[in-house]
Amino acid sequence: MLKRPGRLNGLRHLALVVPNLEACERFYVEVLGMQVLHRANPDLVYLTCGNDNLSLGRAHVVSNGASSGTPAVDHYGFVVDSVEELQAWYEYLQAQGVTLLDRPFDHGDGARSFHLLDPAGNKVQPIYHPALSGQRFSNA
């Protein structure tokens, strides 16, 4: 049995599906003071306060204007400190029989991640991200 690779480095990534991407981006940037970190495409933008990562994705709307039933939270991520640690987590979780949704893959902004399901069916994303990984906060 593989040993757990260490401790996770915090929950500082959240991905939300929103019905009005432009209004939400304006709120988080203009009202709350976040900065655009990366615009992946017209339907997906990543924001940051400097030590976190908020993903806003456009929700698909059906013809009558109602939501398509997509949950508001798509997934949440746990930051790891290196690509090697991400791979170690993948192998550990695979050995534990956890439901893995994909293999580690590279993002356009230098990040690398994979997705899994928790026992309740929530999608979780262990992620190495150059802007976030390696930051440690004390318990004080």
C-alpha positions, 0 to 999 in steps of 0.5 A: 500500500502506498503511503500518503505523499504528505499534506495538501497545501490548502484550498485556494482554488474554486471553480464556479459556473455562473449565468452572467460571466461578464457581470460576475467578472466585473463584480469580482474585479471591480467590487472585490479587487481581484485581478484577471490571471488568465482568460482561457476562452470567451466562456472561462476566466481565472481571477486571483487576489494573489494567493488564490485562483477563482475560475468563472465559467459561463453556464449554458442557458436553455431557450426559455432563459432558465438555467440548464440545471448545471450546479453552481460549483463545478469543482474545487481544487487543492494546491500541491507544490510541484509536478512531481507531488501532483504525480505522487498524489495521482498514484496514491489516489489510484492505489486507494481505489478513488474514482479518477476522472482523468490523468494529470494534464497540462493547462495553457497557463502552466498549471497541471492537474487531474480530477477525481470524485469524493464519496459524495460525488463532488469533483475535486482537482489536485492542482500544481499552479506556478502562481500558487504552488509553494506558498505556505501559510502558518497556522498562527 
